[in-house]
């Protein structure tokens, strides 16, 4: 499983053997999360419990950051607090806490870096620090490499003007300097190991090929004939060559089958956004007593799907209002969740549709849903709200 890889590689780094697989230095998956685990294991020893407690702490941090983001974009503490509560009880979020995966760690990084990116602080150091966080995100999931420029471009287009453009360009340059300062040492390490330019990892070709192949159905398909001859070849000495072969085969298939590639787009997007609760798969594959509690797992999965559907649909009204400029007195960064949804959808179109890829968007959907429900409740009960305001004024003015 992926989690065994992270724990194993983190332990190898902690013991001073570097990021290796079977004694050979590797860059197959991004190093960010294993490196964090290595730092933890240096203090605690190789402990799954310690990693789970770290996940719990990061999950708590995500709730707090969700509340901050919700307040910042809506100017309402009710929205922020409700969004934080929604994330705290979101079943898939809870299910990921015991799993040593990248999801909660990456989610917390994205929340922190976006809050820093939208900050009004203009110091060069602060922008460099923001870029460093995006660099750590990139070392965790390579797709983060172009996230800062995508977000800054989107936010400028929301309210375009020349003065803002110059400020955003300056911030973007500083952010990417900070990002490069974090990523470049790892890229140099890969150059010394493979004698090839490998910015972060060597699994990009595999990811592209498993979503674009003759058997493609929109999802992750590792059983395609396109990769079968090299699928079991995990010799670290051939990582770069194998990655290049997978990448070339996938691109060749797309070029030869453009109609099929386009026809896969709805299927990819459906598999990306329709389902949720994929954390259950890890319990199904790795929990010894899963079969004994299969009915309970299935029931929680169903509850989670309903919860996710409610959040997604609840977020749509505020998205519509923001896109139509019908929400007054809000920062341009209120569009962050919309930008992330578009960004993740574009990645899905290129690669494949997997529900876990939208996990990072959930705090933003929670904010939008809380915002929509708060606006609806205020408009649905105007008399009650007015009475509450009068009562509040009376209490405050009571001698």
Beta strands, then each sheet from edge to edge (+ up, - down):
strand 1: 20-21
strand 2: 24-25
sheet 1: 1+ 2-
end
